[in-house]
Amino acid sequence: MSEIIITRAGLPDRAFIRSVSERTWPSTYGHIISQEQIDFMLDWMYSDASLEKQMNTGCEFYIASKQNDNGDIDAIGFCSVSPDDNKAEVGNNAKAHKLNKLYVLPAVQGTGAGKALLNKSIEVAKASGSTSLFLQVNKQNTAYTFYLKKGFIKELEFKFDIGNGFYMDDYVMRLHL
């Protein structure tokens, strides 16, 4: 396995980000939520307009790539991280970042790409002076175990109403930096 390369994403990378989401969500969530909810959430979070808004309001996206057998560089996953202003969650003087998304193509999961993207998110949070990184993960998503192994702790369980009669039934997890 060649080295994982992490680069900052920009507006021209929106199609790749959406493509990864469309290719990972069916295997990640297909047994947890309906296809209708998957379609709703992909449209809500990964339309060009939504991604542009996220990128323009403090959300940093990063792409993981690696060299393939032909010597070409293939993009294989992405993450997004942003500052969180909710002081009530972390204390009045504390600063936190949120890991909003982390997806790696199914064919390359388990190769270190997810770990590299998580490490980049931690690096971004630390560089901004945050004392913790938190995330939401579906209660039935196997990524929950990945985050536990990386030192995150489960803080709470919450059912988020996202509209159209759909919910995200998640754990909120935090890593103290």
Phi, psi and omega per residue, in radians:
M1 nan 2.214 3.109
S2 -1.338 2.931 -3.123
E3 -1.095 2.502 3.068
I4 -1.476 2.253 3.131
I5 -1.883 2.264 3.137
I6 -1.958 2.207 3.113
T7 -2.283 2.662 3.105
R8 -1.246 2.358 3.119
A9 -1.619 2.720 3.083
G10 -2.365 -3.049 -3.106
L11 -0.921 -0.667 3.126
P12 -1.124 -0.227 -3.110
D13 -1.608 0.046 -3.087
R14 -1.013 -0.723 -3.119
A15 -1.103 -0.705 3.101
F16 -1.116 -0.792 -3.125
I17 -1.045 -0.793 3.115
R18 -1.130 -0.705 -3.136
S19 -1.059 -0.773 3.108
V20 -1.063 -0.768 -3.141
S21 -1.064 -0.807 3.141
E22 -1.106 -0.519 -3.124
R23 -1.536 -0.375 -3.128
T24 -1.701 -0.577 -3.045
W25 -1.058 -0.746 -3.139
P26 -1.002 -0.749 -3.140
S27 -1.349 -0.506 -3.133
T28 -1.364 -0.765 -2.980
Y29 -2.009 -0.160 -3.054
G30 -0.982 -0.526 3.131
H31 -1.614 -0.021 -3.053
I32 -1.917 -0.781 -3.099
I33 -2.236 2.874 -3.095
S34 -1.269 2.787 3.060
Q35 -1.066 -0.594 3.112
E36 -1.096 -0.720 3.115
Q37 -1.222 -0.682 3.084
I38 -1.024 -0.851 -3.135
D39 -1.063 -0.766 3.128
F40 -1.047 -0.819 -3.080
M41 -1.226 -0.677 3.096
L42 -1.080 -0.750 3.116
D43 -1.136 -0.737 -3.103
W44 -1.140 -0.765 -3.016
M45 -1.707 -0.373 -2.967
Y46 -2.164 0.203 3.009
S47 -1.159 2.770 3.117
D48 -0.979 -0.757 -3.119
A49 -1.125 -0.733 3.133
S50 -1.134 -0.806 3.133
L51 -1.113 -0.690 3.108
E52 -1.097 -0.766 3.118
K53 -1.076 -0.778 3.123
Q54 -1.042 -0.801 -3.098
M55 -1.171 -0.498 -3.113
N56 -1.568 -0.047 -3.115
T57 -2.157 0.621 2.983
G58 1.688 -0.018 3.128
C59 -1.549 2.091 3.126
E60 -1.710 2.255 3.099
F61 -1.853 2.492 3.093
Y62 -2.290 2.509 -3.132
I63 -1.984 2.361 3.042
A64 -1.686 2.342 3.123
S65 -2.366 2.801 3.042
K66 -2.622 2.791 3.128
Q67 -1.415 2.329 3.107
N68 -1.568 -3.124 -3.083
D69 -1.112 -0.393 3.123
N70 -1.543 -0.014 -3.132
G71 1.574 -0.047 3.107
D72 -1.450 2.740 3.106
I73 -1.680 2.170 3.116
D74 -1.929 2.276 3.004
A75 -1.349 2.324 -3.004
I76 -2.221 -0.111 3.141
G77 -3.104 3.085 3.136
F78 -2.706 2.869 2.996
C79 -2.498 2.877 2.982
S80 -2.439 2.523 -3.084
V81 -2.483 2.538 -3.131
S82 -2.617 2.717 3.061
P83 -1.165 2.613 3.089
D84 -2.053 2.282 -3.088
D85 -1.706 0.096 -3.094
N86 -1.410 1.521 -3.089
K87 -1.111 -0.464 -3.124
A88 -1.082 -0.530 -3.113
E89 -1.308 -0.573 -2.992
V90 -2.059 -0.047 -3.108
G91 1.802 2.695 -3.005
N92 -1.063 -0.641 -3.089
N93 -1.751 -0.069 -3.094
A94 -1.512 2.711 3.115
K95 -2.223 2.406 -3.118
A96 -2.271 2.765 2.990
H97 -2.096 2.691 3.088
K98 -1.998 2.280 2.957
L99 -1.474 1.826 -3.044
N100 -1.402 -0.679 -3.044
K101 -2.624 2.523 3.001
L102 -2.696 1.921 -3.123
Y103 -2.372 2.399 3.096
V104 -2.205 2.418 3.140
L105 -0.938 2.424 -3.084
P106 -0.917 -0.652 -3.087
A107 -1.162 -0.351 -3.106
V108 -2.056 0.210 3.063
Q109 -1.173 2.487 -3.109
G110 1.527 0.147 -3.115
T111 -1.802 0.018 -3.133
G112 1.796 -0.112 -3.125
A113 -1.151 -0.755 3.116
G114 -1.093 -0.744 3.112
K115 -1.094 -0.730 3.129
A116 -1.116 -0.710 3.113
L117 -1.181 -0.707 3.088
L118 -1.099 -0.772 3.115
N119 -1.050 -0.655 3.094
K120 -1.127 -0.712 3.113
S121 -1.091 -0.728 3.101
I122 -1.111 -0.758 3.116
E123 -1.033 -0.782 3.133
V124 -1.100 -0.785 -3.130
A125 -1.097 -0.819 3.139
K126 -1.088 -0.744 -3.118
A127 -1.096 -0.440 3.121
S128 -1.595 0.019 3.122
G129 1.499 0.225 3.113
S130 -1.260 2.590 3.118
T131 -1.767 -0.097 3.090
S132 -2.741 2.801 3.053
L133 -2.209 2.221 3.123
F134 -2.184 2.920 -3.096
L135 -2.730 2.916 2.978
Q136 -2.016 2.402 3.085
V137 -2.416 2.359 3.110
N138 -0.972 2.404 -3.080
K139 -1.008 -0.463 -3.110
Q140 -1.768 0.057 -3.132
N141 -1.368 2.277 -3.139
T142 -1.134 -0.263 3.079
A143 -1.089 -0.378 3.093
Y144 -0.924 -0.790 3.139
T145 -1.155 -0.686 3.078
F146 -0.988 -0.829 -3.113
Y147 -1.180 -0.641 3.064
L148 -1.049 -0.770 3.141
K149 -1.127 -0.439 -3.137
K150 -1.575 0.095 3.037
G151 1.746 0.022 3.090
F152 -1.264 2.594 3.055
I153 -2.046 2.544 3.106
K154 -1.362 2.144 3.133
E155 -1.664 -0.730 -3.118
L156 -2.833 2.938 3.057
E157 -1.986 2.454 -3.094
F158 -2.664 2.484 3.075
K159 -1.869 1.938 -3.078
F160 -1.652 2.155 3.057
D161 -1.365 2.045 -3.105
I162 -1.884 0.101 3.110
G163 1.720 2.918 3.131
N164 0.989 0.406 -3.133
G165 1.391 0.187 -3.119
F166 -1.812 2.650 3.135
Y167 -2.326 2.682 2.940
M168 -1.896 2.066 -3.101
D169 -1.775 1.622 -2.887
D170 -2.115 2.816 2.820
Y171 -1.683 2.515 2.926
V172 -1.791 2.187 -3.079
M173 -2.134 2.625 -3.117
R174 -2.403 2.473 3.021
L175 -1.996 2.123 3.087
H176 -1.446 2.274 -3.052
L177 -1.685 nan nan
